[in-house]
Structures are given as C-alpha cells and as structure tokens.
Amino acid sequence: MATKAQAVDPVCGMEVEPEAALAVEYGGTRYLFCEAACAETFREDPDRWAQLEVAPGPSGTEW
C-alpha cells in the first residue's frame, strides 16, 4: 500500500514517488506513472485506467 509520500501508478499498480513520477492530467485529475510506457498506455485509453484510481486513505487525503 502506498504511503502518504507515494502514489500508485493506475496502469501497473506500482508505488511511485510523486517527485520522480511522470504526470498526466486528465479530466481535471493529475495521474502519476512509474515510466513512460505506463503513461502512454494511459493516454491511449484514459477512461479505462482513470476508473481504477486508488481510493483515498483513512485520513481522506489523496496522493
């Protein structure tokens, strides 16, 4: 599970450091990716991957 300082790549599920991650904006939300291949997969069909966004933690904070 990702810690507060990390995010989860919605394509592969890998935990990523926000400062080092690749970002893609879609539908007003910023998605973070571990590598260019995952970001490109997301761009090809963002509606598929955006639905898999990780739910906020118990504190109610998002990545």
Backbone as CSV, one residue per row, in Angstrom:
resi,resn,N_x,N_y,N_z,CA_x,CA_y,CA_z,C_x,C_y,C_z
1,MET,0.842,-1.185,0.000,0.000,0.000,0.000,0.884,1.244,0.000
2,ALA,0.495,2.255,-0.719,1.290,3.462,-0.824,1.250,4.255,0.475
3,THR,2.382,4.820,0.805,2.433,5.694,1.965,1.979,7.074,1.550
4,LYS,1.859,7.986,2.516,1.406,9.339,2.221,2.317,10.022,1.199
5,ALA,3.607,9.705,1.219,4.558,10.338,0.325,4.598,9.676,-1.047
6,GLN,3.827,8.615,-1.246,3.850,7.915,-2.516,2.476,7.909,-3.167
7,ALA,2.479,7.618,-4.448,1.251,7.468,-5.221,1.310,6.107,-5.898
8,VAL,0.190,5.687,-6.466,0.132,4.404,-7.161,-0.137,4.647,-8.637
9,ASP,0.702,4.082,-9.472,0.538,4.143,-10.920,-0.752,3.389,-11.250
10,PRO,-1.753,4.048,-11.877,-3.028,3.380,-12.136,-2.952,2.278,-13.195
11,VAL,-1.886,2.229,-13.977,-1.758,1.213,-15.017,-1.145,-0.067,-14.463
12,CYS,-0.007,0.039,-13.789,0.682,-1.177,-13.333,0.549,-1.427,-11.834
13,GLY,0.077,-0.435,-11.081,-0.106,-0.610,-9.646,1.148,-0.379,-8.819
14,MET,2.231,0.010,-9.464,3.492,0.243,-8.757,3.426,1.538,-7.943
15,GLU,4.020,1.513,-6.755,4.121,2.722,-5.952,5.201,3.611,-6.541
16,VAL,4.905,4.904,-6.637,5.863,5.853,-7.203,6.001,7.061,-6.290
17,GLU,7.194,7.637,-6.290,7.441,8.878,-5.561,6.906,10.015,-6.427
18,PRO,6.017,10.845,-5.904,5.438,11.929,-6.707,6.478,12.843,-7.357
19,GLU,7.579,13.103,-6.670,8.600,13.994,-7.211,9.311,13.395,-8.423
20,ALA,9.372,12.078,-8.513,10.088,11.407,-9.593,9.159,10.860,-10.673
21,ALA,7.865,10.890,-10.447,6.901,10.268,-11.356,6.609,11.130,-12.571
22,LEU,6.187,10.486,-13.630,5.678,11.179,-14.810,4.209,11.487,-14.549
23,ALA,3.758,12.665,-14.918,2.381,13.071,-14.643,1.607,13.286,-15.931
24,VAL,0.333,12.907,-15.903,-0.593,13.154,-17.000,-1.861,13.733,-16.385
25,GLU,-2.315,14.855,-16.924,-3.565,15.467,-16.488,-4.697,14.919,-17.353
26,TYR,-5.787,14.525,-16.707,-6.946,14.020,-17.453,-8.196,14.286,-16.631
27,GLY,-9.170,14.927,-17.219,-10.434,15.181,-16.544,-10.272,15.976,-15.260
28,GLY,-9.277,16.854,-15.211,-9.054,17.670,-14.025,-8.305,16.962,-12.912
29,THR,-7.825,15.759,-13.177,-7.084,14.984,-12.176,-5.678,14.729,-12.693
30,ARG,-4.719,14.776,-11.799,-3.320,14.513,-12.143,-3.006,13.059,-11.786
31,TYR,-2.642,12.260,-12.780,-2.281,10.858,-12.593,-0.770,10.730,-12.681
32,LEU,-0.179,9.888,-11.829,1.263,9.722,-11.777,1.652,8.318,-12.227
33,PHE,2.795,8.230,-12.945,3.225,6.975,-13.545,4.688,6.692,-13.257
34,CYS,5.013,5.406,-13.205,6.382,4.978,-12.903,7.311,5.150,-14.094
35,GLU,6.760,5.043,-15.308,7.592,5.156,-16.506,6.747,5.604,-17.697
36,ALA,7.447,5.968,-18.761,6.784,6.480,-19.963,5.814,5.473,-20.574
37,ALA,6.140,4.179,-20.513,5.260,3.160,-21.101,3.891,3.148,-20.412
38,CYS,3.868,3.284,-19.107,2.588,3.311,-18.385,1.816,4.592,-18.704
39,ALA,2.511,5.710,-18.789,1.850,6.973,-19.140,1.257,6.888,-20.540
40,GLU,1.961,6.278,-21.477,1.464,6.135,-22.840,0.262,5.193,-22.894
41,THR,0.303,4.104,-22.138,-0.837,3.191,-22.067,-2.065,3.932,-21.549
42,PHE,-1.883,4.760,-20.548,-2.973,5.565,-20.002,-3.519,6.522,-21.061
43,ARG,-2.632,7.212,-21.763,-3.061,8.180,-22.789,-3.864,7.520,-23.910
44,GLU,-3.563,6.271,-24.222,-4.266,5.562,-25.293,-5.721,5.271,-24.944
45,ASP,-6.043,5.078,-23.659,-7.412,4.779,-23.228,-7.605,5.271,-21.790
46,PRO,-7.594,6.582,-21.576,-7.631,7.107,-20.212,-8.894,6.740,-19.431
47,ASP,-10.019,6.600,-20.108,-11.245,6.241,-19.381,-11.130,4.870,-18.727
48,ARG,-10.438,3.965,-19.354,-10.248,2.629,-18.776,-9.449,2.715,-17.471
49,TRP,-8.340,3.450,-17.507,-7.429,3.491,-16.365,-7.877,4.461,-15.282
50,ALA,-8.551,5.535,-15.643,-8.999,6.509,-14.652,-10.002,5.886,-13.686
51,GLN,-10.740,4.886,-14.134,-11.703,4.210,-13.272,-11.018,3.410,-12.177
52,LEU,-9.742,3.092,-12.359,-9.004,2.272,-11.408,-8.246,3.105,-10.383
53,GLU,-8.537,4.390,-10.324,-7.845,5.270,-9.391,-7.939,4.722,-7.972
54,VAL,-6.863,4.806,-7.247,-6.814,4.303,-5.873,-7.636,5.207,-4.972
55,ALA,-8.453,4.606,-4.123,-9.293,5.364,-3.197,-8.433,6.066,-2.158
56,PRO,-8.900,7.215,-1.636,-8.162,7.921,-0.590,-7.998,7.033,0.649
57,GLY,-6.954,7.285,1.391,-6.714,6.543,2.619,-7.662,6.938,3.723
58,PRO,-7.525,6.348,4.900,-8.429,6.611,6.011,-8.472,8.069,6.439
59,SER,-7.390,8.810,6.189,-7.362,10.215,6.589,-8.156,11.077,5.634
60,GLY,-8.556,10.503,4.496,-9.313,11.260,3.499,-8.423,12.041,2.553
61,THR,-7.121,11.890,2.665,-6.220,12.590,1.761,-5.958,11.743,0.538
62,GLU,-5.772,12.416,-0.589,-5.415,11.702,-1.800,-3.930,11.854,-2.019
63,TRP,-3.407,11.223,-3.056,-1.998,11.274,-3.289,-1.608,12.667,-3.376
